[in-house]
Amino acid sequence: MEIIIALLSVFSLVIVISMHEFCHALAADKLGDPTPRAYGRLTLNPIAHVDPIGTILLPLFGALSGFPVIGWAKPTPIDPYNFKNPRRDETIVAFAGPLSNFILAFLLSLFHSSFATYVGNISLFLGIFNLLPIPPLDGSKILLNLLPVDEAAKIEASFEHYGYLLIALLLISGLLGKIIYPIFYFVSNLLY
């Protein structure tokens, strides 16, 4: 039974991550950047977005070991120089992924099935997680584009190589859950 739940978690995450990355690609495409289309990322096909370690192995390990089911996809490539307003448009593209997670969670809340609730909660969790202002998460791109250029460049230079380490430390220490779960439970209770 445990392996079935773990596989269900990974399957759900693949669905949610594929939607998330597709929406990044769609937003970039609509804002004038053909890069995601050129790399075959303007699709809902999970094969285009799945990272074997980040989308399959790590979430499967998390589901089987009791850690949160988190993971990542192949990042959607964009070229901000193709945008008319690079900072604004990169912010829109960064927010498109988490927004898709929140919309998917809302739509799934309209169905009264345990599977829809399960996928919706994974989508909601991923959306909240991605809004954390830690590189390479979407929240860091949003925050950096809202700051003055010089200040953003200093912060990015200081933290871009340590983002994964910081996320791992937050996860292992339990602080990640203390940050995300209160928000997650509040929104989840509103939806379900």
Contact map, one row per residue, 1 for C-alpha under 8 A:
111110000000000000000000000000000000000000000000000000000000000000000000000000000000000000000000000000000000000000000000000000000000000000000000000000000000000000000000000000000000000000000000
111111000000000000000000000000000000000000000000000000000000000100000000000000000000000000000000000000000000000000000000000000000000000000000000000000000000000000000000000000000000000000000000
111111100000000000000000000000000000000000000000000000000000000100000000000000000000000000000000000000000000000000000000000000000000000000000000000000000000000000000000000000000000000000000000
111111110000000000000000000000000000000000000000000000000000000000000000000000000000000000000000000000000000000000000000000000000000000000000000000000000000000000000000000000000000000000000000
111111111000000000000000000000000000000000000000000000000000001000000000000000000000000000000000000000000000000000000000000000000000000000000000000000000000000000000000000000000000000000000000
011111111100000000000000000000000000000000000000000000000001001100000000000000000000000000000000000000000000000000000000000000000000000000000000000000000000000000000000000000000000000000000000
001111111110000000000000000000000000000000000000000000000001000000000000000000000000000000000000000000000000000000000000000000000000000000000000000000000000000000000000000000000000000000000000
000111111111000000000000000000000000000000000000000000000000000000000000000000000000000000000000000000000000000000000000000000000000000000000000000000000000000000000000000000000000000000000000
000011111111100000000000000000000000000000000000000000000011001000001000000000000000000000000000000000000000000000000000000000000000000000000000000000000000000000000000000000000000000000000000
000001111111110000000000000000000000000000000000000000110011000000001000000000000000000000000000000000000000000000000000000000000000000000000000000000000000000000000000000000000000000000000000
000000111111111000000000000000000000000000000000000000000000000000000000000000000000000000000000000000000000000000000000000000000000000000000000000000000000000000000000000000000000000000000000
000000011111111100000000000000000000000000000000000000000000000000000000000000000000000000000000000000000000000000000110010000000000000000000000000000000000000000000000000000000000000000000000
000000001111111110000000000000000000000000000000000000100010000000000010000000000000000000000000000000000000000000000010011000000000000000000000000000000000000000000000000000000000000000000000
000000000111111111000000000000000000000000000100010000110000000000000000000000000000000000000000000000000000000000000000000000000000000000000000000000000000000000000000000000000000000000000000
000000000011111111100000000000000000000000000100000000000000000000000000000000000000000000000000000000000000000000000000000000000000000000000000000000000000000000000000000000000000000000000000
000000000001111111110000000000000000000000000000000000000000000000000000000000000000000000000000000010000000000000000010011000000000000000000000000000000000000000000000000000000000000000000000
000000000000111111111000000000000000000000000000110000000000000000000001100000000000000000000000000000000000000000000000000000000000000000000000000000000000000000000000000000000000000000000000
000000000000011111111100000000000000000000011100110000000000000000000000100000000000000000000000000000000000000000000000000000000000000000000000000000000000000000000000000000000000000000000000
000000000000001111111110000000000000000000010000000000000000000000000000000000000000000000000000100110000000000000000000000000000000000000000000000000000000000000000000000000000000000000000000
000000000000000111111111000000000000000000000000000000000000000000000000000000000000000000000001110110000000000000000000000000000000000000000000000000000000000000000000000000000000000000000000
000000000000000011111111100000000000000010000000100000000000000000000000101100000000000000000000100000000000000000000000000000000000000000000000000000000000000000000000000000000000000000000000
000000000000000001111111110000000000000011110000000000000000000000000000000000000000000000000000100000000000000000000000000000000000000000000000000000000000000000000000000000000000000000000000
000000000000000000111111111000000000000000000000000000000000000000000000000000000000000000001001100100000000000000000000000000000000000000000000000000000000000000000000000000000000000000000000
000000000000000000011111111100000000000000000000000000000000000000000000000100000000000000001111100000000000000000000000000000000000000000000000000000000000000000000000000000000000000000000000
000000000000000000001111111110000001100011000000000000000000000000000000000111000000000000001000000000000000000000000000000000000000000000000000000000000000000000000000000000000000000000000000
000000000000000000000111111111000000000001000000000000000000000000000000000000000000000000000000000000000000000000000000000000000000000000000000000000000000000000000000000000000000000000000000
000000000000000000000011111111100000000000000000000000000000000000000000000000000000000000011001000000000000000000000000000000000000000000000000000000000000000000000000000000000000000000000000
000000000000000000000001111111111101000000000000000000000000000000000000000001000000000011001000000000000000000000000000000000000000000000000000000000000000000000000000000000000000000000000000
000000000000000000000000111111111111100000000000000000000000000000000000000000000000000000000000000000000000000000000000000000000000000000000000000000000000000000000000000000000000000000000000
000000000000000000000000011111111000000000000000000000000000000000000000000000000000000000000000000000000000000000000000000000000000000000000000000000000000000000000000000000000000000000000000
000000000000000000000000001111111000000000000000000000000000000000000000000000000011000010000000000000000000000000000000000000000000000000000000000000000000000000000000000000000000000000000000
000000000000000000000000000111111100000000000000000000000000000000000000000000000111000000000000000000000000000000000000000000000000000000000000000000000000000000000000000000000000000000000000
000000000000000000000000000111111111000000000000000000000000000000000000000001110110000000000000000000000000000000000000000000000000000000000000000000000000000000000000000000000000000000000000
000000000000000000000000000110011111110000000000000000000000000000000000000000000100000000000000000000000000000000000000000000000000000000000000000000000000000000000000000000000000000000000000
000000000000000000000000000010001111111000000000000000000000000000000000000011100000000000000000000000000000000000000000000000000000000000000000000000000000000000000000000000000000000000000000
000000000000000000000000100110001111111111000000000000000000000000000000000111000000000000000000000000000000000000000000000000000000000000000000000000000000000000000000000000000000000000000000
000000000000000000000000100010000111111111000000000000000000000000000000000000000000000000000000000000000000000000000000000000000000000000000000000000000000000000000000000000000000000000000000
000000000000000000000000000000000111111110000000000000000000000000000000000000000000000000000000000000000000000000000000000000000000000000000000000000000000000000000000000000000000000000000000
000000000000000000000000000000000011111110000000000000000000000000000000000010000000000000000000000000000000000000000000000000000000000000000000000000000000000000000000000000000000000000000000
000000000000000000000000000000000001111111100001000000000000000000000000000000000000000000000000000000000000000000000000000000000000000000000000000000000000000000000000000000000000000000000000
000000000000000000001100100000000001111111100001100000000000000000000000000100000000000000000000000000000000000000000000000000000000000000000000000000000000000000000000000000000000000000000000
000000000000000000000100110000000001100111110000000000000000000000000000000000000000000000000000000000000000000000000000000000000000000000000000000000000000000000000000000000000000000000000000
000000000000000000000100000000000000000111111001000000000000000000000000000000000000000000000000000000000000000000000000000000000000000000000000000000000000000000000000000000000000000000000000
000000000000000001100100000000000000000001111101000000000000000000000000000000000000000000000000000000000000000000000000000000000000000000000000000000000000000000000000000000000000000000000000
000000000000000001000000000000000000000000111111100000000000000000000000000000000000000000000000000000000000000000000000000000000000000000000000000000000000000000000000000000000000000000000000
000000000000011001000000000000000000000000011111110000000000000000000000000000000000000000000000000000000000000000000000000000000000000000000000000000000000000000000000000000000000000000000000
000000000000000000000000000000000000000000001111110000000000000000000000000000000000000000000000000000000000000000000000000000000000000000000000000000000000000000000000000000000000000000000000
000000000000000000000000000000000000000110111111110000000000000000000000000000000000000000000000000000000000000000000000000000000000000000000000000000000000000000000000000000000000000000000000
000000000000000011001000000000000000000010001111111000000000000000000000111100000000000000000000000000000000000000000000000000000000000000000000000000000000000000000000000000000000000000000000
000000000000010011000000000000000000000000000111111101110000000000000000110000000000000000000000000000000000000000000000000000000000000000000000000000000000000000000000000000000000000000000000
000000000000000000000000000000000000000000000000111111110000000000000001110000000000000000000000000000000000000000000000000000000000000000000000000000000000000000000000000000000000000000000000
000000000000000000000000000000000000000000000000011111111000000000000000000000000000000000000000000000000000000000000000000000000000000000000000000000000000000000000000000000000000000000000000
000000000000000000000000000000000000000000000000001111111100000000000000000000000000000000000000000000000000000000000000000000000000000000000000000000000000000000000000000000000000000000000000
000000000000000000000000000000000000000000000000011111111110000000000011100000000000000000000000000000000000000000000000000000000000000000000000000000000000000000000000000000000000000000000000
000000000100110000000000000000000000000000000000011111111110000000000011100000000000000000000000000000000000000000000000000000000000000000000000000000000000000000000000000000000000000000000000
000000000100010000000000000000000000000000000000011111111111000000000010000000000000000000000000000000000000000000000000000000000000000000000000000000000000000000000000000000000000000000000000
000000000000000000000000000000000000000000000000000111111111100000000000000000000000000000000000000000000000000000000000000000000000000000000000000000000000000000000000000000000000000000000000
000000000000000000000000000000000000000000000000000011111111110000001110000000000000000000000000000000000000000000000000000000000000000000000000000000000000000000000000000000000000000000000000
000000001100100000000000000000000000000000000000000001111111111000011110000000000000000000000000000000000000000000000000000000000000000000000000000000000000000000000000000000000000000000000000
000001101100000000000000000000000000000000000000000000011111111100001000000000000000000000000000000000000000000000000000000000000000000000000000000000000000000000000000000000000000000000000000
000000000000000000000000000000000000000000000000000000001111111110100000000000000000000000000000000000000000000000000000000000000000000000000000000000000000000000000000000000000000000000000000
000000000000000000000000000000000000000000000000000000000111111111111100000000000000000000000000000000000000000000000000000000000000000000000000000000000000000000000000000000000000000000000000
000011001000000000000000000000000000000000000000000000000011111111111000000000000000000000000000000000000000000000000000000000000000000000000000000000000000000000000000000000000000000000000000
011001000000000000000000000000000000000000000000000000000001111111100000000000000000000000000000000000000000000000000000000000000000000000000000000000000000000000000000000000000000000000000000
000000000000000000000000000000000000000000000000000000000000111111100000000000000000000000000000000000000000000000000000000000000000000000000000000000000000000000000000000000000000000000000000
000000000000000000000000000000000000000000000000000000000000011111110000000000000000000000000000000000000000000000000000000000000000000000000000000000000000000000000000000000000000000000000000
000000000000000000000000000000000000000000000000000000000000111111111000000000000000000000000000000000000000000000000000000000000000000000000000000000000000000000000000000000000000000000000000
000000000000000000000000000000000000000000000000000000000010011001111100000000000000000000000000000000000000000000000000000000000000000000000000000000000000000000000000000000000000000000000000
000000001100000000000000000000000000000000000000000000000111011000111110000000000000000000000000000000000000000000000000000000000000000000000000000000000000000000000000000000000000000000000000
000000000000000000000000000000000000000000000000000000000110010000011111000000000000000000000000000000000000000000000000000001000000000000000000000000000000000000000000000000000000000000000000
000000000000100000000000000000000000000000000000000001110110000000001111100000000000000000000000000000000000000000000000000000000000000000000000000000000000000000000000000000000000000000000000
000000000000000010000000000000000000000000000000001001100000000000000111110000000000000000000000000000000000000000000000000000000000000000000000000000000000000000000000000000000000000000000000
000000000000000011001000000000000000000000000000111001100000000000000011111000000000000000000000000000000000000000000000000000000000000000000000000000000000000000000000000000000000000000000000
000000000000000000000000000000000000000000000000111000000000000000000001111100000000000000000000000000000000000000000000000000000000000000000000000000000000000000000000000000000000000000000000
000000000000000000001000000000000000000000000000100000000000000000000000111110000000000000000000000000000000000000000000000000000000000000000000000000000000000000000000000000000000000000000000
000000000000000000001001100000000001000010000000100000000000000000000000011111000000000000000000000000000000000000000000000000000000000000000000000000000000000000000000000000000000000000000000
000000000000000000000000100000000011001000000000000000000000000000000000001111100000000000000000000000000000000000000000000000000000000000000000000000000000000000000000000000000000000000000000
000000000000000000000000100100001011000000000000000000000000000000000000000111110000000000000000000000000000000000000000000000000000000000000000000000000000000000000000000000000000000000000000
000000000000000000000000000000001010000000000000000000000000000000000000000011111110000000000000000000000000000000000000000000000000000000000000000000000000000000000000000000000000000000000000
000000000000000000000000000000001000000000000000000000000000000000000000000001111110011011000000000000000000000000000000000000000000000000000000000000000000000000000000000000000000000000000000
000000000000000000000000000000000000000000000000000000000000000000000000000000111111010000000000000000000000000000000000000000000000000000000000000000000000000000000000000000000000000000000000
000000000000000000000000000000011100000000000000000000000000000000000000000000111111010000000000000000000000000000000000000000000000000000000000000000000000000000000000000000000000000000000000
000000000000000000000000000000111000000000000000000000000000000000000000000000111111110011000000000000000000000000000000000000000000000000000000000000000000000000000000000000000000000000000000
000000000000000000000000000000110000000000000000000000000000000000000000000000001111110010000000000000000000000000000000000000000000000000000000000000000000000000000000000000000000000000000000
000000000000000000000000000000000000000000000000000000000000000000000000000000000011111110000000000000000000000000000000000000000000000000000000000000000000000000000000000000000000000000000000
000000000000000000000000000000000000000000000000000000000000000000000000000000011111111111000000000000000000000000000000000000000000000000000000000000000000000000000000000000000000000000000000
000000000000000000000000000000000000000000000000000000000000000000000000000000010000111111100000000000000000000000000000000000000000000000000000110000000000000000000000000000000000000000000000
000000000000000000000000000000000000000000000000000000000000000000000000000000000000111111110000000000000000000000000000000000000000000000000000100000000000000000000000000000000000000000000000
000000000000000000000000000100100000000000000000000000000000000000000000000000010011111111111000000000000000000000000000000000000000000000000000000000000000000000000000000000000000000000000000
000000000000000000000000000100000000000000000000000000000000000000000000000000010010011111111100000000000000000000000000000000000000000000001100100000000000000000000000000000000000000000000000
000000000000000000000000000000000000000000000000000000000000000000000000000000000000001111111110000000000000000000000000000000000000000000001100100000000000000000000000000000000000000000000000
000000000000000000000000001000000000000000000000000000000000000000000000000000000000000111111111000000000000000000000000000000000000000000000000000000000000000000000000000000000000000000000000
000000000000000000000011101100000000000000000000000000000000000000000000000000000000000011111111100000000000000000000000000000000000000000000000000000000000000000000000000000000000000000000000
000000000000000000000001000000000000000000000000000000000000000000000000000000000000000001111111110000000000000000000000000000000000000001101100000000000000000000000000000000000000000000000000
000000000000000000000001000000000000000000000000000000000000000000000000000000000000000000111111111000000000000000000000000000000000000001100100000000000000000000000000000000000000000000000000
000000000000000000010011001000000000000000000000000000000000000000000000000000000000000000011111111100000000000000000000000000000000000000000000000000000000000000000000000000000000000000000000
000000000000000000111111000000000000000000000000000000000000000000000000000000000000000000001111111110000000000000000000000000100000000001000000000000000000000000000000000000000000000000000000
000000000000000000010000000000000000000000000000000000000000000000000000000000000000000000000111111111000000000000000000000001110110000001000000000000000000000000000000000000000000000000000000
000000000000000000000000000000000000000000000000000000000000000000000000000000000000000000000011111111100000000000000000000000100000000000000000000000000000000000000000000000000000000000000000
000000000000000000110010000000000000000000000000000000000000000000000000000000000000000000000001111111110000000000000000000000100000000000000000000000000000000000000000000000000000000000000000
000000000000000100110000000000000000000000000000000000000000000000000000000000000000000000000000111111111000000000000000001101100000000000000000000000000000000000000000000000000000000000000000
000000000000000000000000000000000000000000000000000000000000000000000000000000000000000000000000011111111100000000000000001100100000000000000000000000000000000000000000000000000000000000000000
000000000000000000000000000000000000000000000000000000000000000000000000000000000000000000000000001111111110000000000000000000000000000000000000000000000000000000000000000000000000000000000000
000000000000000000000000000000000000000000000000000000000000000000000000000000000000000000000000000111111111000000000001001000000000000000000000000000000000000000000000000000000000000000000000
000000000000000000000000000000000000000000000000000000000000000000000000000000000000000000000000000011111111100000000011101100000000000000000000000000000000000000000000000000000000000000000010
000000000000000000000000000000000000000000000000000000000000000000000000000000000000000000000000000001111111110000000001000000000000000000000000000000000000000000000000000000000000000000000010
000000000000000000000000000000000000000000000000000000000000000000000000000000000000000000000000000000111111111000000000000000000000000000000000000000000000000000000000000000000000000000000000
000000000000000000000000000000000000000000000000000000000000000000000000000000000000000000000000000000011111111000011011000000000000000000000000000000000000000000000000000000000000000000000000
000000000000000000000000000000000000000000000000000000000000000000000000000000000000000000000000000000001111111100011001000000000000000000000000000000000000000000000000000000000000000000000011
000000000000000000000000000000000000000000000000000000000000000000000000000000000000000000000000000000000111111100000000000000000000000000000000000000000000000000000000000000000000000000000000
000000000000000000000000000000000000000000000000000000000000000000000000000000000000000000000000000000000011111110011000000000000000000000000000000000000000000000000000000000000000000000000000
000000000000000000000000000000000000000000000000000000000000000000000000000000000000000000000000000000000000111111011000000000000000000000000000000000000000000000000000000000000000000000000000
000000000000000000000000000000000000000000000000000000000000000000000000000000000000000000000000000000000000001111111000000000000000000000000000000000000000000000000000000000000000000000000000
000000000000000000000000000000000000000000000000000000000000000000000000000000000000000000000000000000000000000111111100000000000000000000000000000000000000000000000000000000000000000000000000
000000000000000000000000000000000000000000000000000000000000000000000000000000000000000000000000000000000000000011111110000000000000000000000000000000000000000000000000000000000000000000000000
000000000000000000000000000000000000000000000000000000000000000000000000000000000000000000000000000000000001101111111111000000000000000000000000000000000000000000000000000000000000000000000000
000000000000000000000000000000000000000000000000000000000000000000000000000000000000000000000000000000000001101111111111100000000000000000000000000000000000000000000000000000000000000000000001
000000000001000000000000000000000000000000000000000000000000000000000000000000000000000000000000000000000000000001111111110000000000000000000000000000000000000000000000000000000000000000000000
000000000001100100000000000000000000000000000000000000000000000000000000000000000000000000000000000000001001000000111111111000000000000000000000000000000000000000000000000000000000000000000000
000000000000000000000000000000000000000000000000000000000000000000000000000000000000000000000000000000011101100000011111111100000000000000000000000000000000000000000000000000000000000000000000
000000000000000000000000000000000000000000000000000000000000000000000000000000000000000000000000000000001000000000001111111110000000000000000000000000000000000000000000000000000000000000010000
000000000001100100000000000000000000000000000000000000000000000000000000000000000000000000000000000000000000000000000111111111000000000000000000000000000000000000000000000000000000000000000000
000000000000100100000000000000000000000000000000000000000000000000000000000000000000000000000000000011011000000000000011111111100000000000000000000000000000000000000000000000000000000000000000
000000000000000000000000000000000000000000000000000000000000000000000000000000000000000000000000000011001000000000000001111111110000000000000000000000000000000000000000000000000000000100010000
000000000000000000000000000000000000000000000000000000000000000000000000000000000000000000000000000000000000000000000000111111111000000000000000000000000000000000000000000000000001000100000000
000000000000000000000000000000000000000000000000000000000000000000000100000000000000000000000000010010000000000000000000011111111100000000000000000000000000000000000000000000000000000000000000
000000000000000000000000000000000000000000000000000000000000000000000000000000000000000000000000111111000000000000000000001111111110000000000000000000000000000000000000000000000000000000000000
000000000000000000000000000000000000000000000000000000000000000000000000000000000000000000000000010000000000000000000000000111111111000000000000000000000000000000000000000000000001001100000000
000000000000000000000000000000000000000000000000000000000000000000000000000000000000000000000000000000000000000000000000000011111111000000000000000000000000000000000000000000000001000000000000
000000000000000000000000000000000000000000000000000000000000000000000000000000000000000000000000010000000000000000000000000001111111000011100000000000000000000000000000000000000000000000000000
000000000000000000000000000000000000000000000000000000000000000000000000000000000000000000000000010000000000000000000000000000111111100011110000000000000000000000000000000000000000000000000000
000000000000000000000000000000000000000000000000000000000000000000000000000000000000000000000000000000000000000000000000000000011111110011110000000000000000000000000000000000000000000000000000
000000000000000000000000000000000000000000000000000000000000000000000000000000000000000000000000000000000000000000000000000000000011111011111110000000000000000000000000000000000000000000000000
000000000000000000000000000000000000000000000000000000000000000000000000000000000000000000000000000000000000000000000000000000000001111110110000000000000000001000100110000000000000000000000000
000000000000000000000000000000000000000000000000000000000000000000000000000000000000000000000000000000000000000000000000000000000000111111111000000000000001001101110000000000000000000000000000
000000000000000000000000000000000000000000000000000000000000000000000000000000000000000000000000000000000000000000000000000000000000011111011000000000000000000100110000000000000000000000000000
000000000000000000000000000000000000000000000000000000000000000000000000000000000000000000000000000000000000000000000000000000000111111111111000000000000000000000000000000000000000000000000000
000000000000000000000000000000000000000000000000000000000000000000000000000000000000000000000110110000000000000000000000000000000111101111111100000000000000000000000000000000000000000000000000
000000000000000000000000000000000000000000000000000000000000000000000000000000000000000000000110000000000000000000000000000000000111111011111110000000000000000000000000000000000000000000000000
000000000000000000000000000000000000000000000000000000000000000000000000000000000000000000000000000000000000000000000000000000000011111111111111000000000000000000000000000000000000000000000000
000000000000000000000000000000000000000000000000000000000000000000000000000000000000000001100100000000000000000000000000000000000000101111111111100000000000000000000000000000000000000000000000
000000000000000000000000000000000000000000000000000000000000000000000000000000000000000001100110000000000000000000000000000000000000100001111111110000000000000000000000000000000000000000000000
000000000000000000000000000000000000000000000000000000000000000000000000000000000000000000000000000000000000000000000000000000000000100000111111111000000000000000000000000000000000000000000000
000000000000000000000000000000000000000000000000000000000000000000000000000000000000000000000000000000000000000000000000000000000000000000011111111110011011000000000000000000000000000000000000
000000000000000000000000000000000000000000000000000000000000000000000000000000000000001101100000000000000000000000000000000000000000000000001111111110010000000000000000000000000000000000000000
000000000000000000000000000000000000000000000000000000000000000000000000000000000000001000000000000000000000000000000000000000000000000000000111111100000000000000000000000000000000000000000000
000000000000000000000000000000000000000000000000000000000000000000000000000000000000000000000000000000000000000000000000000000000000000000000011111110110000000000000000000000000000000000000000
000000000000000000000000000000000000000000000000000000000000000000000000000000000000000000000000000000000000000000000000000000000000000000000001111111110000000000000000000000000000000000000000
000000000000000000000000000000000000000000000000000000000000000000000000000000000000000000000000000000000000000000000000000000000000000000000001101111111000000000000000000000000000000000000000
000000000000000000000000000000000000000000000000000000000000000000000000000000000000000000000000000000000000000000000000000000000000000000000000000111111100000000000000000000000000000000000000
000000000000000000000000000000000000000000000000000000000000000000000000000000000000000000000000000000000000000000000000000000000000000000000000001111111110000000000000000000000000000000000000
000000000000000000000000000000000000000000000000000000000000000000000000000000000000000000000000000000000000000000000000000000000000000000000001101111111111000000000000000000000000000000000000
000000000000000000000000000000000000000000000000000000000000000000000000000000000000000000000000000000000000000000000000000000000000000000000001000011111111100000000000000000000000000000000000
000000000000000000000000000000000000000000000000000000000000000000000000000000000000000000000000000000000000000000000000000000000000000000000000000001111111110000000000000000000000000000000000
000000000000000000000000000000000000000000000000000000000000000000000000000000000000000000000000000000000000000000000000000000000000000000000001000000111111111000000000000000000000000000000000
000000000000000000000000000000000000000000000000000000000000000000000000000000000000000000000000000000000000000000000000000000000000001000000001000000011111111100000000000000000000000000000000
000000000000000000000000000000000000000000000000000000000000000000000000000000000000000000000000000000000000000000000000000000000000000000000000000000001111111110000000000000000000000000000000
000000000000000000000000000000000000000000000000000000000000000000000000000000000000000000000000000000000000000000000000000000000000000000000000000000000111111110000000000000000000000000000000
000000000000000000000000000000000000000000000000000000000000000000000000000000000000000000000000000000000000000000000000000000000000011000000000000000000011111111100000000000000000000000000000
000000000000000000000000000000000000000000000000000000000000000000000000000000000000000000000000000000000000000000000000000000000000001100000000000000000001111111100000000000000000000000000000
000000000000000000000000000000000000000000000000000000000000000000000000000000000000000000000000000000000000000000000000000000000000000000000000000000000000111111110000000000000000000000000000
000000000000000000000000000000000000000000000000000000000000000000000000000000000000000000000000000000000000000000000000000000000000001000000000000000000000001111111100000000000000000000000000
000000000000000000000000000000000000000000000000000000000000000000000000000000000000000000000000000000000000000000000000000000000000011100000000000000000000001111111110000000000000000000000000
000000000000000000000000000000000000000000000000000000000000000000000000000000000000000000000000000000000000000000000000000000000000001100000000000000000000000011111111000000000000000000000000
000000000000000000000000000000000000000000000000000000000000000000000000000000000000000000000000000000000000000000000000000000000000000000000000000000000000000001111111100000000000000000000000
000000000000000000000000000000000000000000000000000000000000000000000000000000000000000000000000000000000000000000000000000000000000010000000000000000000000000001111111110000000000000000000000
000000000000000000000000000000000000000000000000000000000000000000000000000000000000000000000000000000000000000000000000000000000000010000000000000000000000000000111111111000010000000000000000
000000000000000000000000000000000000000000000000000000000000000000000000000000000000000000000000000000000000000000000000000000000000000000000000000000000000000000011111111100000000000000000000
000000000000000000000000000000000000000000000000000000000000000000000000000000000000000000000000000000000000000000000000000000000000000000000000000000000000000000001111111110000000000000000000
000000000000000000000000000000000000000000000000000000000000000000000000000000000000000000000000000000000000000000000000000000000000000000000000000000000000000000000111111111110000000000000000
000000000000000000000000000000000000000000000000000000000000000000000000000000000000000000000000000000000000000000000000000000000000000000000000000000000000000000000011111111111000000000000000
000000000000000000000000000000000000000000000000000000000000000000000000000000000000000000000000000000000000000000000000000000000000000000000000000000000000000000000001111111100000000000000000
000000000000000000000000000000000000000000000000000000000000000000000000000000000000000000000000000000000000000000000000000000000000000000000000000000000000000000000000111111110000000000000000
000000000000000000000000000000000000000000000000000000000000000000000000000000000000000000000000000000000000000000000000000000000000000000000000000000000000000000000000011111111100000000000000
000000000000000000000000000000000000000000000000000000000000000000000000000000000000000000000000000000000000000000000000000000000000000000000000000000000000000000000000011111111110000000000000
000000000000000000000000000000000000000000000000000000000000000000000000000000000000000000000000000000000000000000000000000000000000000000000000000000000000000000000010011011111111000000000000
000000000000000000000000000000000000000000000000000000000000000000000000000000000000000000000000000000000000000000000000000000000000000000000000000000000000000000000000001001111111100000000000
000000000000000000000000000000000000000000000000000000000000000000000000000000000000000000000000000000000000000000000000000000000000000000000000000000000000000000000000000001111111110000000000
000000000000000000000000000000000000000000000000000000000000000000000000000000000000000000000000000000000000000000000000000000000000000000000000000000000000000000000000000000111111111000000000
000000000000000000000000000000000000000000000000000000000000000000000000000000000000000000000000000000000000000000000000000010011000000000000000000000000000000000000000000000011111111100000000
000000000000000000000000000000000000000000000000000000000000000000000000000000000000000000000000000000000000000000000000000000000000000000000000000000000000000000000000000000001111111110000000
000000000000000000000000000000000000000000000000000000000000000000000000000000000000000000000000000000000000000000000000000000000000000000000000000000000000000000000000000000000111111111000000
000000000000000000000000000000000000000000000000000000000000000000000000000000000000000000000000000000000000000000000000000000010000000000000000000000000000000000000000000000000011111111100000
000000000000000000000000000000000000000000000000000000000000000000000000000000000000000000000000000000000000000000000000000110010000000000000000000000000000000000000000000000000001111111110000
000000000000000000000000000000000000000000000000000000000000000000000000000000000000000000000000000000000000000000000000000000000000000000000000000000000000000000000000000000000000111111111000
000000000000000000000000000000000000000000000000000000000000000000000000000000000000000000000000000000000000000000000000000000000000000000000000000000000000000000000000000000000000011111111100
000000000000000000000000000000000000000000000000000000000000000000000000000000000000000000000000000000000000000000000000000000000000000000000000000000000000000000000000000000000000001111111110
000000000000000000000000000000000000000000000000000000000000000000000000000000000000000000000000000000000000000000000000100100000000000000000000000000000000000000000000000000000000000111111111
000000000000000000000000000000000000000000000000000000000000000000000000000000000000000000000000000000000000000000000000000000000000000000000000000000000000000000000000000000000000000011111111
000000000000000000000000000000000000000000000000000000000000000000000000000000000000000000000000000000000000000000000000000000000000000000000000000000000000000000000000000000000000000001111111
000000000000000000000000000000000000000000000000000000000000000000000000000000000000000000000000000000001100100000000000000000000000000000000000000000000000000000000000000000000000000000111111
000000000000000000000000000000000000000000000000000000000000000000000000000000000000000000000000000000000000100000001000000000000000000000000000000000000000000000000000000000000000000000011111
